[in-house]
Amino acid sequence: MSHLFAPLTIKSITLRNRIGVSPMCMYSSEDGVATDWHLVHLGARATGGAGLIIAEATAVSANGRISPGDAGLWADKHVAPLQRINRFVKSQGAVPGVQLAHAGRKASVSRPWEGGGHLADDAGGWPVVGPSAIPFGDTLNKTPHALSLAEIAAVQADFVAATKRALTAGYEWLELHSAHGYLSHEFLSPISNRRTDRYGGEFENRIRFLLETTRAVRAVWPVTLPFTVRISCTDWVEAGWTIEESVELARRLKAEGVDLIDCSSGGTSNAAKIPLGSGYQVSFAERIRREAGIATAAVGLITEPAQADQIVRAGQADLVLLARESLRDPNWPLRAARALQVKSPGLAPAPYLRGW
């Protein structure tokens, strides 16, 4: 029996399998508004058989975008195009999710195929913010403005407002982005957080921004719908954020009503030495699941059906998220079902049945 194709129920939502599409920036929105590109991109992966489709990092404010092409939920105009996409995703048997984000000091950059460095303010860029006035470095050389207490509260209010719009847009799975060196992760990591007030210094203070934001979002997101958080489980840098801290953070997030931890890593330092390899982050998902007693998602160079099935079978994670492999093959779940000899009626759309 394939464990990868067993349903997964969290709260009132049941995924048809344990395969999810990881949030991946497309840098193709127009002032934050989704286009036909997003309908086709996300819709293709829904018809391809994934149980969960998580839309890309979606900015809670205009200055929280990574690039000018980022998706947004900071204005009501963003809602209607997302409703269209989510209706289609659901019509194909998948669950639509969204990742809410603020890019912090890694905002205001050009799109990857245009260089990916910080944009000057007079060339379409904007000032960036962070917990402390410490630039990331290299081509991300803008020094962030250190957020005041009032400004921190305003960012958290932006997350709440975006959450309300996400619900109106028809999302049924919400993820907060606290990974990859973006704003929430910047508060967690001592590399980027040198504050001396209640948001900096010891562990209890560095996790405060995320816990407060989680609490505020939890208050407006329906308790019946899945609520998850993506974290970087380690910075891969000495004196940075650690897996031990991630385990304890996961315990705290569970107590705040978070249902699942999406386990990634890195992104807050250009000095990180990441040992890239097949499933290189799975051990983080396994440890957090075991020690914090919370469901986890594994992501990162998971490419083969048998590999993904074994991750779920062995209890290393409850859910497997595909990123680049999903870009290479939108029909990966259909191929996996065939490779694992799983008969899954309804996985392929009726017009595709002759091909599968």
Stockholm file with secondary structure:
# STOCKHOLM 1.0

chainA/1-356         MSHLFAPLTIKSITLRNRIGVSPMCMYSSEDGVATDWHLVHLGARATGGAGLIIAEATAVSANGRISPGDAGLWADKHVAPLQRINRFVKSQGAVPGVQLAHAGRKASVSRPWEGGGHLADDAGGWPVVGPSAIPFGDTLNKTPHALSLAEIAAVQADFVAATKRALTAGYEWLELHSAHGYLSHEFLSPISNRRTDRYGGEFENRIRFLLETTRAVRAVWPVTLPFTVRISCTDWVEAGWTIEESVELARRLKAEGVDLIDCSSGGTSNAAKIPLGSGYQVSFAERIRREAGIATAAVGLITEPAQADQIVRAGQADLVLLARESLRDPNWPLRAARALQVKSPGLAPAPYLRGW
#=GR chainA/1-356 SS CCSTTSCEEETTEEESSSEEECCCCCCCCBTTBCCHHHHHHHHHHHHTTCSEEEEEEEESSGGGCSSTTCEECSSGGGHHHHHHHHHHHHHTTCEEEEEEECCGGGCSBCCGGGTCSBCCGGGTCCCCEESSSCCCBTTBCCCCEECCHHHHHHHHHHHHHHHHHHHHTTCCEEEEEECTTSHHHHHHCTTTCCCCSTTSSSHHHHTHHHHHHHHHHHTTSCTTSCEEEEEESCCSSTTSCCHHHHHHHHHHHHHTTCCEEEEECCCSCTTCCCCCCTTTTHHHHHHHHHHHCCEEEEESSCCCHHHHHHHHHTTSCSEEEESHHHHHCTTHHHHHHHHTTCCCTTSSCGGGGGGC
#=GC SS_cons         CCSTTSCEEETTEEESSSEEECCCCCCCCBTTBCCHHHHHHHHHHHHTTCSEEEEEEEESSGGGCSSTTCEECSSGGGHHHHHHHHHHHHHTTCEEEEEEECCGGGCSBCCGGGTCSBCCGGGTCCCCEESSSCCCBTTBCCCCEECCHHHHHHHHHHHHHHHHHHHHTTCCEEEEEECTTSHHHHHHCTTTCCCCSTTSSSHHHHTHHHHHHHHHHHTTSCTTSCEEEEEESCCSSTTSCCHHHHHHHHHHHHHTTCCEEEEECCCSCTTCCCCCCTTTTHHHHHHHHHHHCCEEEEESSCCCHHHHHHHHHTTSCSEEEESHHHHHCTTHHHHHHHHTTCCCTTSSCGGGGGGC
//
